[in-house]
Amino acid sequence: MSNETTAGERAERPASIIGPPDARLQLPRFAGPATFARLPRLDEVDHADIALLGIPFDTGTTYRPGARFGPESIRAGSKLLRPFHIGLDVEPWTELQVADAGDVGVTPFDIAEAIGEIETAARSLYDKADSIIALGGDHTIALPLLRAAHAHHGPIALIHFDAHFDTWDNVFGAQLTHSTPFRRASEEGLLALGHCAHIGIRNSLPAASDFEDDRRLGFATVTTLDIARRGIDEAVERVRERVAGLPVYISVDIDVLDPAHAPATGTPEPGGLTTRELQLLLHGLAGLPIVGADVVEVSPAYDHAQLTALAAAGVIFDLLALFAKRQ
């Protein structure tokens, strides 16, 4: 089902890879193209291993709006990135052809129509790229992205970093919101049930029964309290055992971070992960067969000194490194 290239095939093509301009010799990082990390546009390369796709949509938001401006904020925060990833000992855009596919032109007025537009854009993008990392946008966008990924890879093991389950049935009767994408994905058979996990759940829920409801949908949960009490390594081990070698999709809501580290998000929750804890959790997933990812819920109107934009750009850099290290 997969149209991905193997590690051996990637190793044969490094000379053809187009990367960003050299920040020390060609162009300082505060100048140059407005693409993610100043990487080439998708139309400037023959084919991409990874396409970065902006999805400026936030109509599914239930509290603070503004994530429609997330993609441009994340791209701005990415200008500081350098090629070598210290934690995973890899240069992602030397190993992989990474390109910026621009933004989906998505309606802000009709959620169902927007979901269809995003799914169509993602499906067509697979003709030009092997995998997609999406820049959100609110978490509603995960549903059409999972639909597109499922069409290529079959049922997917989801690793979901978030303060919230996002498996509610509805909000004010609406079944398509940023609080419901993974219930819909579970119901549609997009996920490998029993092989999915949430990381970072915390603070407050509508009811204790939400945990049992979520388990019935096929999820396990690693809370921030679990991580604080038992450590990063145990959390990573639990998640790696959970996904069991299946195709993996990683979805990162930036509100998994504590508001001290990522204030610019739609539904901030105290008691979250530090940026370093999130980095270590992501690094622990090296070697998994990752097929897609998203980073969502950056709402830049609430940011200070680009704290959230820089964190989100760093998460995408971590994801690119994971793609370069996958088996």
Beta strands, then each sheet from edge to edge (+ up, - down):
strand 1: 48-55
strand 2: 98-103
strand 3: 129-136
strand 4: 157-161
strand 5: 196-201
strand 6: 219-223
strand 7: 248-253
strand 8: 290-296
sheet 1: 2+ 1+ 3+ 8+ 7+ 4+ 5+ 6+
end
